[in-house]
Amino acid sequence: MIEFALKAFLTFFVLIDPIGLIPLFLALVGTRNYTEQKSIALRATLIAGLLVLSFALVGNAVLHHLGISLAALKVAGGILLFRIALDMVYARLERETTEEHAESQARSDISVFPLAIPLIAGPGTLAAVLILTGTAPGGAWGFGLVLLMAAAVLFITYWALRAALKFANSLGRTGINVITRVLGILLAALAVQYVADGLKTLLNR
């Protein structure tokens, strides 16, 4: 069980990649105030945790019922991620002044998309949940162990994002704006890789 727990932890840590998520998080929340940034980090990790839990409980049954493969899930996630990447490259991420905030309270919540899904709980993470829960030893104990390891990595992810906010403050608005376009290109490449992996699996079936 200890060996399986370590395997599950490392799998989730590599797939979620808390450290690699930091620059993307900074680029996405760079225009928000510090209080809102902390709130977004907390909501994103909690929502990702709920998604992982839901997928562990009913993921296989729902996908099977709908006739959706994990490969198709990767393609869909990649397309959505590419949409965000384009906004980053062309500087179309939402930016608001105090006046704009007073005029509009109905903007999109990035804690749900793209942070919680697909950046934190992406296709790879969801696929790992299905695989690990399906192969866990010890029945219910193994199932619970998978969820515990996922929760541990999500906890690390939350504190990594919180710590990153101090780094963001040292960069300033100009620094965030500069890295946003560069990260948009990297995010686009990640999205294309998701789509390519999904299509490869679908075409080889």
C-alpha positions in Angstrom: 0.0 0.0 0.0 2.9 2.4 0.8 4.4 1.8 -2.7 1.0 2.3 -4.3 0.5 5.5 -2.3 3.9 6.9 -3.4 3.1 6.0 -7.0 -0.3 7.8 -6.8 1.3 10.9 -5.2 4.0 11.1 -7.8 1.5 10.6 -10.6 -0.7 13.4 -9.4 2.2 15.7 -8.6 3.7 15.3 -12.1 0.4 15.7 -13.9 -0.9 18.7 -11.9 2.7 20.1 -11.7 2.2 22.8 -9.0 5.5 24.5 -9.8 4.9 24.6 -13.6 1.4 26.0 -12.9 2.8 29.1 -11.1 3.7 31.2 -14.2 0.4 30.5 -15.8 -1.5 31.4 -12.6 0.4 34.6 -12.4 -0.4 35.5 -16.0 -4.1 34.8 -15.5 -4.6 36.7 -12.2 -2.0 39.5 -12.7 -4.7 42.2 -13.1 -6.6 41.3 -9.9 -6.0 42.6 -6.4 -4.2 40.5 -3.8 -7.3 39.5 -1.9 -9.0 38.3 -5.1 -5.9 36.5 -6.2 -5.9 34.5 -3.0 -9.6 33.8 -3.3 -9.1 32.5 -6.9 -6.3 30.2 -5.8 -8.5 28.7 -3.1 -11.6 28.3 -5.2 -9.6 26.8 -8.1 -8.0 24.1 -5.9 -11.3 23.3 -4.1 -13.2 23.1 -7.4 -10.4 20.9 -8.9 -10.7 18.7 -5.8 -14.4 18.3 -6.2 -14.0 17.5 -9.8 -11.4 14.8 -9.0 -13.7 13.4 -6.3 -16.7 13.4 -8.7 -14.6 11.8 -11.5 -13.4 9.1 -9.1 -16.9 8.2 -8.0 -18.8 8.4 -11.3 -16.3 9.1 -14.1 -16.1 5.7 -15.6 -19.9 5.2 -15.5 -20.7 8.6 -17.0 -18.1 8.4 -19.9 -19.3 4.9 -20.7 -22.9 5.9 -20.6 -22.3 8.8 -23.0 -19.9 6.9 -25.2 -17.0 9.3 -24.5 -13.5 8.1 -24.5 -10.6 9.6 -22.5 -8.9 10.4 -25.8 -12.0 12.5 -26.8 -11.7 14.2 -23.4 -8.1 15.2 -24.1 -9.1 16.7 -27.5 -11.9 18.7 -26.0 -9.7 20.0 -23.1 -6.9 20.9 -25.6 -9.3 23.0 -27.7 -10.6 24.9 -24.7 -7.1 25.5 -23.5 -6.0 26.8 -26.9 -8.8 29.4 -26.8 -7.3 30.8 -23.6 -3.8 30.7 -25.0 -4.9 32.9 -27.9 -6.4 35.4 -25.5 -3.1 35.5 -23.7 -1.0 35.9 -26.8 -3.2 38.8 -28.1 -3.6 40.4 -24.7 -7.3 39.8 -24.6 -7.4 38.6 -21.0 -10.0 40.5 -19.0 -8.6 43.7 -17.5 -10.6 46.1 -15.5 -10.2 49.4 -13.8 -12.0 50.4 -10.6 -14.7 52.1 -12.7 -15.1 49.0 -14.9 -15.5 46.9 -11.8 -18.2 49.1 -10.5 -20.1 48.9 -13.9 -19.9 45.2 -14.3 -20.0 42.4 -11.7 -20.7 39.5 -14.2 -17.3 38.7 -15.6 -16.1 35.1 -16.1 -14.6 33.2 -13.2 -11.1 32.0 -14.1 -11.0 29.9 -10.9 -13.3 27.4 -12.7 -11.9 27.7 -16.3 -9.1 27.6 -17.1 -7.5 27.2 -13.6 -9.5 24.3 -12.0 -10.1 22.7 -15.4 -8.1 22.0 -17.5 -4.9 23.5 -15.8 -5.2 21.8 -12.4 -7.7 18.9 -13.0 -6.8 18.4 -16.7 -7.5 15.4 -18.9 -4.3 13.7 -17.7 -5.2 14.1 -14.1 -8.8 12.9 -14.7 -7.5 9.9 -16.6 -5.1 9.1 -13.8 -7.9 9.2 -11.3 -9.8 6.6 -13.4 -6.8 4.4 -13.8 -5.6 4.6 -10.2 -9.0 4.0 -8.6 -9.5 1.1 -11.0 -6.2 -0.6 -10.1 -6.0 0.3 -6.4 -5.3 -2.6 -4.1 -7.3 -3.1 -0.9 -10.8 -2.2 -2.2 -12.2 0.8 -0.4 -8.9 1.5 1.4 -7.0 1.7 -1.9 -9.8 3.9 -3.3 -9.5 6.3 -0.3 -5.7 6.3 -0.6 -5.9 7.6 -4.2 -8.2 10.4 -3.1 -5.9 11.2 -0.1 -2.9 11.5 -2.4 -4.8 13.7 -4.8 -5.9 15.9 -1.9 -2.2 16.2 -0.7 -1.0 17.3 -4.1 -3.9 19.8 -4.4 -3.0 21.2 -0.9 0.6 21.7 -2.1 -0.7 23.3 -5.3 -2.8 25.8 -3.3 0.2 26.9 -1.2 2.4 27.1 -4.2 0.0 29.5 -5.9 -0.3 31.5 -2.7 3.5 31.8 -2.5 3.6 32.8 -6.1 1.6 35.9 -5.4 4.6 37.4 -3.5 6.6 36.9 -6.7 4.0 38.5 -8.8 4.1 41.6 -6.6 7.8 41.9 -7.2 7.3 41.6 -10.9 4.7 44.4 -11.1 2.1 45.0 -13.8 4.7 45.5 -16.6 6.5 42.2 -15.8 3.2 40.3 -15.8 2.1 41.8 -19.1 5.5 40.8 -20.7 5.4 37.2 -19.6 1.7 36.8 -20.4 2.4 36.7 -24.2 5.3 34.3 -23.8 3.3 32.0 -21.6 0.4 32.2 -24.0 2.6 30.6 -26.7 3.7 27.8 -24.2 0.1 27.3 -23.3 -0.9 27.0 -26.9 1.8 24.3 -27.4 0.4 22.4 -24.4 -3.1 22.6 -25.8 -1.9 21.3 -29.2 -0.1 18.4 -27.4 -3.4 17.5 -25.7 -5.2 17.5 -29.0 -2.4 15.5 -30.7 -2.3 12.9 -28.0 -6.1 12.5 -28.1 -6.2 12.3 -31.9 -3.4 9.8 -32.0 -5.3 7.5 -29.7 -8.6 8.0 -31.6 -7.1 7.3 -35.0 -5.2 4.2 -33.8 -8.3 2.5 -32.4 
